[in-house]
Amino acid sequence: MMNEREIQVLIDKCKKQDTAAFAALVAEYRQLVFRLAFRLLCDEEEARDMVQETFVKVWLSLDKYNREYRFSTWIYTIAGNVCYDRLRSLQHSPSGSMQGISLANISLSSGEDMEQSLINKELKELILRLTPKQKLVFTLREIEGLEVSEVEAITGMSAEKIKSNLYQARKQIRIKINLMEDNL
């Protein structure tokens, strides 16, 4: 993992059209972007497309990067926006409905036992039913483990809006879990 100073050196080279430096940045952040995209979209092909789209946007807008923020925060911002836009378009498209996505082979973490795998599958199904904003905030805060201040920088939402969306997401998940437990 590169430190922030090494990242800044690569960014400076990228601004001079150094594609090798950009390839190093992509290699450094590809997994972060893929993990976020996959967790939000729950589809490997969609996630790969979002990774490509994210890095195209990064390349085209490197001059807009503000060094006051960590580069990873800026990448999360772009990736989050790209995925959020895709989630909204899938939500409004009858042929691209999120309801048809198969969750059978999706795993939030590796090396888990069968019971944990079943719980994770059920949690993913619940997360899929959240609104795009709730899903983005829930994923960044609860799954990626980012601080509220970082989620603010990534989403552009106020802390109150983040907390409200997070509260609603947790509430929806809790309600559905309680319904599932009542049916057992």
Residue pairs with C-beta under 8 A, 6 or more apart in sequence:
1 28
2 10
2 28
4 70
4 71
7 25
7 28
7 71
8 67
8 71
10 21
10 22
10 24
10 25
11 21
11 25
11 62
11 65
11 71
13 20
13 21
14 21
14 22
14 25
14 59
14 62
15 62
15 63
22 59
25 58
26 55
29 71
29 72
29 75
30 51
30 55
32 72
32 75
32 76
32 79
33 50
33 51
33 54
33 55
33 75
33 79
34 47
34 48
34 51
35 144
36 76
36 79
36 80
36 83
36 139
36 140
36 144
37 46
37 47
37 48
37 50
37 51
37 54
37 79
37 82
37 83
38 44
38 47
38 106
39 108
39 139
39 143
39 144
40 80
40 83
40 84
40 87
40 135
40 136
40 139
41 47
41 50
41 83
41 86
41 87
41 90
42 98
42 101
42 103
42 106
42 124
42 127
42 128
43 101
46 86
50 79
50 82
50 83
50 86
51 79
53 82
54 75
54 78
54 79
54 82
57 78
57 82
58 75
58 78
61 78
65 71
65 74
66 74
69 153
73 150
73 153
73 154
76 140
76 144
76 146
76 150
76 154
77 153
77 154
77 155
77 156
80 136
80 140
80 154
80 155
83 136
84 132
84 133
84 136
87 98
87 132
87 135
87 136
88 132
89 96
90 96
90 97
90 98
91 97
91 98
91 132
98 128
99 128
101 128
103 121
103 124
103 125
103 128
104 121
106 121
106 124
107 117
107 120
108 120
108 123
108 124
108 143
109 120
112 120
122 180
123 173
126 172
126 173
126 176
126 177
127 135
127 138
127 139
127 169
127 173
128 135
129 172
129 176
130 138
130 169
130 172
130 173
131 165
131 168
133 157
133 165
134 165
134 166
134 168
134 169
134 172
135 169
136 155
137 151
137 155
137 157
137 162
137 165
137 166
137 169
138 165
138 166
138 169
138 170
140 146
140 150
140 151
140 154
140 155
141 148
141 151
141 162
141 166
142 166
146 154
148 159
148 162
148 163
149 159
151 157
151 162
152 158
152 159
152 162
155 162
157 165
